[in-house]
Amino acid sequence: MKLAMIGKLFALAVITLTLGIGREALAQQQPIVIGGTLGLTGSFAEPSADYKVVYQRWLDEVNEKGGLLGRPVKMIIYNDESTPTVAQSLYSRLLDQDQVDLVLAPYTTFIGGAIVPIVLSHQKLLFNGGFVGINIFKHAKGSIIGSYTYQEPDYTRGLFELIKGLPEDKRPKRVAIFAAQNPFPIVVRDGVGGVGGALNFAKAAGMSVVLNEQYPPNTTDFTGLVQKAKEANADMLLELGLPNDSLQVARTVKQQGYKPLIFCTCGSQVTTLSAWPKLGSAADGVIGTTISWPSQGYAGLTELADAFKKRGDDTLPTYAIVGYAILQVIEQAVDGAKTLNQGALKAYVHSHEFKTVAGNFRYQDDGTPVFSQVVLQYIKGKNQVVWPKDAQTAALVTPMP
């Protein structure tokens, strides 16, 4: 009897263990789900399309390598229609219904700022290749992990560093600033706590700000503003806005025959978008910024640039760079920490270096990478690096063609 009972207990133990192993193996096959939104329709459709391309590219690559933690990776990307309230509803859905494992930020500060409280209230990290917002990062205390290598106060920093290196007689002296009425470009202009910002950089460079104008974000006619800058004899124009308005400002500058020494679309990386060459001669000589450049040799950057060239894009869009970079950070963090636990991932991110297409990241306490920037000038149908010197592909052309 005792032998029979022992035999039955042994048999039950084997069945229990077998079922336990089977459930664990099954669980390992369940996908790791990454969720977020993009403005696939509406005002932010063009930049969002670049994000979508690199998301799919990375997803294919990571699954070909076996996924993360031995599990396949799935992405849920909803269309937020370029609208904050829609994005808020969708992030609640991602977190409460879809129960995603990892969260990706949407595009632009306008949308991103609206969803941050929702993500943080669920004790999730926000992997952010979508927007800048130095005050938002600081408030999140390291729970937002970014891939933009410069935040709003430093958007014009590279330009002013470039100007410092010019001969005295080549430096602009009178600055006109157009800023969209949006929290992001206002900080690009003003800086934070007296640090950074175009106004402070101009003052430090001994330049006079002869025009400082804000415009509503839905503005389509910039004739009056451009005429004011021209009449003020501003020899440098800073357009601090989002892609659509920056494109229209460039058209208007050309139409009005305004030729400052320097014209920078320093509020967004619009000169790297596929819409920029379509401006024709209005695009020539305009300065913009980007995160990195293929000649810098960062991990996967040349291959990513080649992929976009095959799509017909001569310049790798900045939004593609930061979108792909944040996924590289996710991949390296999950593989390195060997967990999806948000606290463990946060600790790992803040204590390790990450090799990405945007550079080799070391994270600061606020979740932003250390500053780096590339200043471009669009000359003869092509973007050229004019700063920093170690990445330069052409000398600055001034005044504008």
N, C-alpha and C positions, 0 to 999 in steps of 0.2 A: 504493500500500500504506500509506504513511504517513498519507495523508488518510483512508483507510478505518479505520486503527487509531485515529486521533484521533477520528473519528466515533463509533466504538464506545465509547471511553473517555468521550466527552462524553455519550453516551446513558446509560451506567452512572451517571455523576455525577448526571444529572438524575433518574434513577430513585431513587438513594439519597437525594437531597435531598427528593424528593417523599414518599418513605416516611417520612423523618425528620419532615417537617412534618405528615404525616398522623398519626403516632404522638403527636406533641406535642399536636395538636388533640384527638385521642382522649383523651389523658391529662387534658386540661383539662376534659373532660366527666365524668370520674370524680368522684364526690361527695367533699367534705370530710366526714369522719365525726367526730362528737362523741359520746363515750360516757360513761356513768355508771350509777348505780343509784339506786333509791328504795325505801323500805319500803312498797310498794303493798299489802301485807298485813301483819298483825301490829300491834304497838303504835303504829307511826308512820304508819298508813295515812291518817289524815285530813290531817295536814300534807303528806304526800307527794302526795296528790291535788291540792293547790293547786300544788305544783311542776309536776306533770304538765300541768296546764292551761296554765300560762304557758310551759312548754317548747314545747308544740304551737303556741301563739299566736305566739311568736317565730319558730319554724321556718317557719310559713306566711308570716309577714311578710318574713323575710330571703330566702326563695326567690322570693317575688313581686317583690322588688327585684333579682333576678338572682344571688342566692347570695353567696358570698365568693370573691374572687379570680377571678370569672368562672365559678365552679363551683357546682353545686347543693350544698346542705348536707343531710346525713342524720344522724339521731340514733339511737343504740342505747341504750335505757334498760332495764336489767334490773331485776327485782324481787328485792331483797336480803332480803325477808321480815322486815325490821327486826332482822336478826341479823348481828353482826360477822363471824362465820366464813363465812357465805354471801356477804357482801359481798366478803371477801378473795378468795374463789374467783372471783367474777364479775369483779373488777377484773383479776385475772390473765388471765382469758379475754379481756377487752376489749383488753388491751395485747399479749398474746402471739398470740392467734388472730385477733381482729377488727382488730388493729393500728390502733386509732383515732388520729386526728390530734390531737384535743384532748380533754382529760379534765375532766369535771364531778364535783364532790364529791357524796356522798350526804347525806341528812339526818341530823342530830344528831352531836354530838361522840362519842357512844358508838360509832357506826358509823364516822364519819370518821377518828377516830384510828387505827382498825385498818387502814385501807387506805392511809394516807399513806406508810408505808415502801415499799409495793409500787409506788406511782406514782413516787415520787422515785428508786427504784432503776432505773426505766426512763428516767431523765433527762427526765421530762415535768413540765410545769407542772400544778398542780392548781387549776383555776378553781373557787373555793369560794363558792357561795351557800348552802351547806347547813348549815354548822356554825361555831361559834366554838371557840377554843382558843388562848389567847395563847401558851402555852408551845409548842404545836405549831407555830404560825406562826414563832416565834422560832427554833426548831430547824431549820426549813426554809429559813431565810435568804433569804426573798423569793421562793421558788419556789411558795409557795401564794399565790394572788391572791384576796382576799376581797371580799365585798360587804356584810357586816354592818358597820355604822358604829359598833358598840360591841362590845367583847369582854367576857368574864365579869367582870373587875374593875370594869367600868363599868355593869353591868346596873342597879344601883340609884343610880347617880350623878345622873341627872335627877330622881329622886324626892327625894333629899336637897337638891338645888338648889332644887326647888319648896318644900320645907319651910323653907329659909332665908329665903324671901320672905314667909312667913306672919307675922302678928303674934305676939309672944312667947306670949300666952295661948292661941293656937290651935295651937301646935306640940306634937306628941306628945313624951312624956318617957320612956316605958317601952316597950321593944321586945321582941317575941317573934319568933323566927326558926325556921322549919321548913325544913330542907334535905334533899333526897333524897341518899342515899348513892351518889353518882355524881360523877366528877371535875369535871364542868362546874358543877353548883350549889355544890359545895364551894368552888370558886374564886370564884363569885359572892359567897359569904359571906365568904371569908377574904382575897381579893385575892391579889396576887403580890408577894413581897418587901416586904411592908409597905405596898404601894401599892394603893389601891382596895379594893373589897370592902365588903359591908354593915357588917361589924363595925367596920372603920376609919372609915367614913363616920359611923356612929352615935356612935363615940367623939369624933370631931371636932365633932359637933353637940351634944355634952354630954348625950347620951341614955344611959340605963341599959339594958343588955341583960338582961332578967329571965328570959328563956327562950331556950335555944339547943339545939335538938333535931334530930338526924338520924333519918331513917326509911328502911327498905329500899325500893328502887324498886318493888317489887310490892305495896306497902301499899295496901289498899282501905278500911280503917276508920281514920278520923282523929279519932274521937270523943275518945279519951283525950288526944291532943295539943291539940285545941281547948279542952278543959276546962282543961288546964294553963295555957294562955295566958290564958283568962278568969279563972281563980283568981289568976293572978299580976298581974291588973289591968293587963295590957299594953294601952296605948292605940294601939300600932301593931303590925300583924302583917305579916311578910314571908314569903310562901310562895315558896320557891326550889326549884322542881321542873319537871318536864316537863308537857305539856298534860293528860294523863289524870289524874295525881295532883292537879294544880292545880284542875281541875274538881271533883274530889271534895272537896278542902279547902273550896272555896267553898260547896258544898252543905252541908257539915258546920257551917261557921260560921253559916249561916242556921238550920239545924236546932237548934243549941245556943243561939240567941238572943244570940250574941256580936256586939257592935257597937263595935269600936275606932274611934278617930278616923280612922285610915287603915288600909286593908287592901290590900296590893299583891301581885299575882301576878307578882313580879319575876324569876322564874326562867325564864319563857318568855312568848311573846307570845300567850297563850291568849285574851285578851279580843278579839282580832281574828279568831278562828276562828268558823266557822259554828255550832259547838257551844255557844258562849257564850250567845247569846240563849235557847237552850233551857233554861237554868237558871232562867228566870223571875225571880222576885223575889230569888233568891240572887245574881243577877248585878249587882244595883243597887248603885251606889256604889263598886264595886271598881275599883282602879287597875291599869293595865298599861302596858307600853311598846311602842313600835313604832319603825320606822326612819324613816319619812317620812309625810307626810299630803298628800292631794290639793291642799289649798289652797296648798301651797308652790310649786306650779308647775314641778316638775322634769320633765325630758323624758319624755313618754309616760305620766306618772303619772295624769293625769285620765282618759285613754283606758283605761288599765288598770283603774282604779276603776270606770269605767262598764261595762266588760266583766263585772266581777264582780257589779255591781248587776243586770245582766241575768240573771245566774245565780241571783239571789235573795239575794246577800250585801250587806248594808248597809255593812259595813266591809271594806276591802281587806285581806286577810290579810297579815301581815308576811312570811310564807314566800313568798307570791306576789311581793312587792316584791323581796326579795333574790334570788329565783330568776330573775326577769326582768332585774334589774340586772346580774347576772354575765354574762348572755348579751349584754347591750348592751356590756359591757366587751370580751368576746371579739370581737364584731363590729367595734368601733372599733379594737381593737388589730390585728386581722388586716388590716383595710382600711388602717390607717395604716402598719403595718410592711411590708405587702405580701408577707408570707411566713408560712409555718407553722413556721419554724425556732424552736424553743423558746427558745434563747438570745436571739435577736433580739426575740421577743415579750416576753420578760421585761424586756429593756432598754427597750423601747418603753413598757410598762406603767408602769415606775418613773420615767419621764421625761415623761409626758404627763397631761393632765387628761381625765377621761371624764364625759360628761353622761349620767346615768342616772336612773331613777325613784326611786332611793334617795338622790340628791343628786349634786353635782358632785365627783367623786372626785379627790383627789391622794393617791397612795399613799406610806405610810411605808416605811422600809427593810424592815420585817418582813412587808410584803404586806397590811397592813390599811389601810383608809381612815382619814382623820382623824375623830375622834369627833364624832358628832351623834346626837341622840335626841329622840323625842317621847314625852311622858307623857300617857296617856289616862285618863279616868274614864268609866265606863259609867253613864250617867244616863238614866232614863226610856226605856230601850230603844235608846239610841244612845251610841256612843263620842264623847266630846268631848275636844279638846286642852286640857289645863290647864297645860302647860309645853312649850316655852319661850313667853315672853310674845308674841313676834312671830308665833307661829302659833296663839295661844290662841283657842279658839272658845267657851269657857265658863269660869266661875270654879269653883274647887275646892269641892265640897260636903263639909263635914265637920261633925259626925261622919257616918258612913254612914247612909243613909236607914233 
